[in-house]
Amino acid sequence: MQQLHTGRTHIARPLGALPMEPSNLMPRINLARCTGCGLCIDICPTQALSQVNQKAALSAPQNCTLCDICENICPEQAIALPFLVFFAPSATTNPSGAPPTGAKRT
């Protein structure tokens, strides 16, 4: 797995995938599967999607927050985000939620 770290967010991609650049992390829309129903466009919280030629399109990629709402709502599974996002534990806790060894609570 290749990983990109941005603060507490980690984006993991399979090795051998496209280079990890912002343009490669954007949602992919399979136009052959898209029926143009507009569900993804209506639910997108940042208005990153619009309808172009009766199909969904990522018209404002700079607005996309990679939230995956569009991918989850699409009834045709025409939208895919080519990554897995997970959140790292904060520096003050370990994965179990307990303070790190030697840490003092105040």
C-alpha positions in Angstrom: 0.0 0.0 0.0 1.1 3.5 -0.8 0.1 6.1 1.7 -0.4 9.9 1.6 -0.4 11.6 5.0 -2.3 14.9 5.4 -2.4 15.7 9.1 -4.6 13.0 10.7 -6.0 11.8 7.4 -4.2 8.9 5.7 -5.1 7.8 2.1 -4.0 4.3 1.2 -3.8 3.0 -2.4 -2.7 -0.4 -3.7 0.9 -0.5 -4.9 1.2 -0.3 -8.6 -1.8 2.1 -8.8 -1.6 5.5 -10.5 0.8 8.0 -8.9 -0.6 9.6 -5.8 -1.5 13.1 -7.1 -4.6 15.1 -6.3 -6.0 14.5 -9.8 -5.7 10.7 -9.4 -7.7 10.8 -6.0 -10.8 12.4 -7.5 -14.0 10.4 -7.9 -14.2 8.5 -11.2 -17.6 8.5 -13.0 -18.3 5.6 -15.3 -20.4 7.3 -18.0 -21.5 3.9 -19.4 -23.1 3.1 -16.0 -24.4 6.6 -15.2 -28.1 7.1 -15.9 -28.1 10.8 -15.2 -30.5 10.4 -12.3 -28.9 13.3 -10.5 -28.9 11.8 -7.0 -25.2 12.4 -6.6 -25.5 16.0 -7.8 -28.3 16.7 -5.4 -26.5 15.3 -2.4 -23.0 16.6 -3.0 -22.3 18.9 0.0 -19.8 21.0 -1.9 -21.5 21.2 -5.4 -18.5 19.5 -7.0 -20.8 17.6 -9.3 -23.0 18.8 -12.1 -24.9 17.3 -15.0 -23.2 17.5 -18.4 -24.8 15.9 -21.5 -27.3 14.0 -19.3 -24.6 12.5 -17.1 -22.9 13.3 -13.8 -19.6 15.1 -14.1 -17.0 16.3 -11.6 -17.2 19.9 -12.7 -15.6 21.6 -9.7 -12.9 19.2 -8.5 -11.4 21.9 -6.3 -14.6 21.7 -4.2 -14.5 17.9 -3.8 -13.6 16.9 -0.2 -13.4 13.1 -1.0 -16.3 12.5 1.4 -17.7 9.5 -0.6 -21.3 10.4 -0.3 -21.7 10.4 -4.1 -20.2 6.9 -4.4 -22.5 5.6 -1.7 -25.7 7.0 -3.1 -25.3 6.1 -6.7 -27.8 3.3 -7.5 -25.8 2.2 -10.6 -22.4 2.2 -8.8 -21.2 4.5 -11.5 -19.0 6.6 -9.1 -15.9 5.2 -7.5 -13.3 6.8 -5.3 -9.9 5.1 -6.0 -8.6 5.1 -2.5 -9.3 4.2 1.1 -9.3 7.0 3.8 -8.6 6.2 7.4 -7.8 8.4 10.3 -4.7 8.0 12.4 -4.9 8.3 16.2 -4.0 11.6 17.6 -0.5 12.1 19.0 -1.9 12.1 22.5 -3.7 8.7 22.3 -2.8 5.2 21.1 -5.2 3.1 19.0 -7.0 1.9 22.0 -7.8 5.5 23.0 -5.6 5.4 26.1 -2.9 7.9 26.7 0.5 6.9 25.3 2.8 5.2 27.8 4.4 7.7 30.1 1.9 10.4 29.3 0.4 12.3 32.2 -3.2 13.3 32.5 -3.8 16.9 33.6 
